[in-house]
């Protein structure tokens, strides 16, 4: 009985150290991705919102933001979308872990957001069976009126990627999902 106490203590210490290491590693990977997105090397678009544009964006799409009174900014790269406001930020991963952007659109009007759809497939293997799940996430990014050309460039880039990689689009799209030719799928 006395030997079990140090044994469980060691397990608790090693378990805590392992959890801390995993948290540190994930945070480091996130920070690297944010740096990649913000560095400008692969950045497709970057825009700064005025205070009123930010307030509108927060009310319509970025509801997670707490500080609405100061302006924010958006960085878009092939790897992800980084939304930064005063004291808070949000990272949307667009690739990795099987993710692929299957749709991007922008109408070019003052009230039209940039729309991006990300899909991925998760395959879980059980004893004698394989379970496949298809996931879809849609993102709407408000575009300031002065950044319409940037939004159109983002759409062109992701559309070109989807058209040049039909196998990638098909691999992450459920067979029963609505999808028309050339990845022009409906977007809610």
C-alpha positions as CSV (number, residue, x, y, z in Angstrom):
1,X,0.0,0.0,0.0
2,X,2.8,2.4,0.9
3,X,4.5,1.7,-2.5
4,X,1.3,2.7,-4.4
5,X,1.3,6.3,-3.2
6,X,4.7,7.2,-4.8
7,X,3.7,5.3,-7.9
8,X,0.4,7.2,-8.3
9,X,2.3,10.5,-7.5
10,X,4.8,9.8,-10.3
11,X,1.9,9.0,-12.7
12,X,0.2,12.2,-11.8
13,X,3.4,14.2,-12.3
14,X,4.2,12.6,-15.7
15,X,0.5,13.0,-16.8
16,X,0.5,16.6,-15.9
17,X,3.8,17.2,-17.7
18,X,2.5,15.4,-20.8
19,X,-0.7,17.6,-20.8
20,X,1.4,20.7,-20.4
21,X,3.7,19.6,-23.3
22,X,0.7,19.0,-25.5
23,X,-0.8,22.4,-24.7
24,X,2.5,24.1,-25.3
25,X,3.1,22.3,-28.6
26,X,-0.4,23.1,-30.0
27,X,0.0,26.8,-29.0
28,X,3.4,26.8,-30.7
29,X,1.9,25.4,-33.9
30,X,-0.9,28.0,-33.8
31,X,1.6,30.8,-33.3
32,X,3.7,29.5,-36.3
33,X,0.6,29.5,-38.5
34,X,-0.4,33.0,-37.4
35,X,3.1,34.2,-38.2
36,X,2.9,32.5,-41.6
37,X,-0.4,34.1,-42.4
38,X,0.7,37.6,-41.2
39,X,4.2,37.5,-42.7
40,X,3.1,38.7,-46.1
41,X,4.9,35.9,-48.1
42,X,1.7,33.9,-48.8
43,X,-0.8,36.5,-47.8
44,X,-3.6,36.8,-50.3
45,X,-5.3,39.8,-48.6
46,X,-5.1,42.0,-45.6
47,X,-7.5,44.7,-44.6
48,X,-7.9,47.0,-41.7
49,X,-11.4,47.9,-40.6
50,X,-12.4,51.4,-39.4
51,X,-14.0,51.6,-36.0
52,X,-17.5,51.8,-37.6
53,X,-16.7,49.0,-40.1
54,X,-15.4,46.8,-37.3
55,X,-18.6,47.4,-35.2
56,X,-20.7,46.4,-38.1
57,X,-18.5,43.3,-38.8
58,X,-18.7,42.3,-35.1
59,X,-22.5,42.7,-35.0
60,X,-23.0,40.7,-38.2
61,X,-20.3,38.0,-38.3
62,X,-17.6,38.2,-35.6
63,X,-20.0,37.8,-32.6
64,X,-17.2,36.3,-30.5
65,X,-15.5,39.7,-30.2
66,X,-15.9,41.5,-26.9
67,X,-14.2,44.8,-27.7
68,X,-16.3,46.4,-30.4
69,X,-15.2,50.0,-30.0
70,X,-11.7,49.7,-31.5
71,X,-10.9,48.7,-35.1
72,X,-9.7,45.2,-36.1
73,X,-8.0,43.6,-39.1
74,X,-8.1,40.4,-41.2
75,X,-5.3,38.5,-42.8
76,X,-6.1,35.8,-45.4
77,X,-3.6,33.3,-46.7
78,X,-3.9,29.8,-48.3
79,X,-3.3,28.3,-44.8
80,X,-5.9,30.3,-42.9
81,X,-7.8,33.4,-42.0
82,X,-6.5,35.4,-39.0
83,X,-8.9,37.9,-37.5
84,X,-7.4,40.3,-34.9
85,X,-9.1,42.8,-32.7
86,X,-7.9,44.7,-29.7
87,X,-6.8,42.1,-27.1
88,X,-8.4,39.1,-28.9
89,X,-8.0,37.1,-32.1
90,X,-9.4,34.2,-34.0
91,X,-7.7,31.7,-36.3
92,X,-9.6,29.8,-39.0
93,X,-7.5,26.9,-40.5
94,X,-8.1,26.4,-44.2
95,X,-5.7,23.5,-44.7
96,X,-4.1,20.8,-42.7
97,X,-5.8,17.7,-41.3
98,X,-7.3,17.0,-44.7
99,X,-9.1,20.4,-45.0
100,X,-9.7,21.9,-48.4
101,X,-11.5,25.1,-49.5
102,X,-14.1,24.0,-52.0
103,X,-15.9,27.3,-52.4
104,X,-15.1,31.0,-52.3
105,X,-17.4,33.8,-53.5
106,X,-17.9,37.6,-53.2
107,X,-20.6,39.7,-54.9
108,X,-18.7,43.0,-54.7
109,X,-21.5,45.0,-53.0
110,X,-21.1,46.9,-49.8
111,X,-23.2,44.4,-47.9
112,X,-21.7,41.3,-49.4
113,X,-19.2,39.3,-47.3
114,X,-16.4,37.1,-48.6
115,X,-17.7,33.6,-48.3
116,X,-15.4,30.6,-47.9
117,X,-16.4,27.0,-47.5
118,X,-14.0,24.5,-46.0
119,X,-14.6,20.7,-46.2
120,X,-12.7,17.7,-44.8
121,X,-13.3,14.0,-44.3
122,X,-12.6,12.0,-41.1
123,X,-12.2,8.2,-41.4
124,X,-12.4,6.2,-38.2
125,X,-11.6,2.5,-38.3
126,X,-13.3,0.2,-35.9
127,X,-12.7,-3.5,-35.5
128,X,-14.1,-4.7,-38.9
129,X,-15.7,-1.5,-40.1
130,X,-14.8,2.0,-41.4
131,X,-16.9,5.0,-40.4
132,X,-16.6,8.1,-42.7
133,X,-17.8,11.5,-41.7
134,X,-17.8,14.6,-43.9
135,X,-17.5,18.0,-42.3
136,X,-18.3,21.4,-43.7
137,X,-17.7,24.9,-42.2
138,X,-18.8,28.1,-43.9
139,X,-17.2,31.4,-43.0
140,X,-18.4,34.9,-43.9
141,X,-15.8,37.7,-43.7
142,X,-17.1,41.3,-44.1
143,X,-15.2,43.2,-46.7
144,X,-14.5,47.0,-46.3
145,X,-15.6,49.0,-49.4
146,X,-11.9,49.9,-50.1
147,X,-10.9,46.2,-50.2
148,X,-13.1,44.8,-52.9
149,X,-10.2,44.0,-55.2
150,X,-8.5,42.0,-52.4
151,X,-11.6,40.0,-51.8
152,X,-11.9,39.2,-55.5
153,X,-8.3,38.1,-55.6
154,X,-9.0,35.7,-52.7
155,X,-11.9,34.3,-54.6
156,X,-9.9,33.8,-57.8
157,X,-7.1,32.1,-55.9
158,X,-9.3,29.6,-54.1
159,X,-11.5,29.0,-57.1
160,X,-8.4,28.3,-59.2
161,X,-7.2,25.8,-56.6
162,X,-10.6,24.0,-56.6
163,X,-10.7,23.8,-60.4
164,X,-7.1,22.6,-60.6
165,X,-7.6,19.9,-57.9
166,X,-11.0,18.2,-58.6
167,X,-9.8,15.0,-56.9
168,X,-9.1,17.0,-53.7
169,X,-12.6,18.5,-53.9
170,X,-14.2,15.1,-54.5
171,X,-12.2,13.5,-51.6
172,X,-13.7,15.9,-49.0
173,X,-17.2,16.1,-50.4
174,X,-19.9,13.6,-49.3
175,X,-21.4,11.7,-52.3
176,X,-24.8,13.0,-51.4
177,X,-23.8,16.7,-51.0
178,X,-25.1,19.2,-53.5
179,X,-22.3,20.1,-55.8
180,X,-22.4,21.2,-59.4
181,X,-19.8,21.3,-62.1
182,X,-16.6,23.3,-61.4
183,X,-17.1,23.4,-57.6
184,X,-19.9,26.0,-57.9
185,X,-21.7,24.7,-54.9
186,X,-24.5,26.5,-53.2
187,X,-23.6,28.6,-50.2
188,X,-26.0,29.4,-47.4
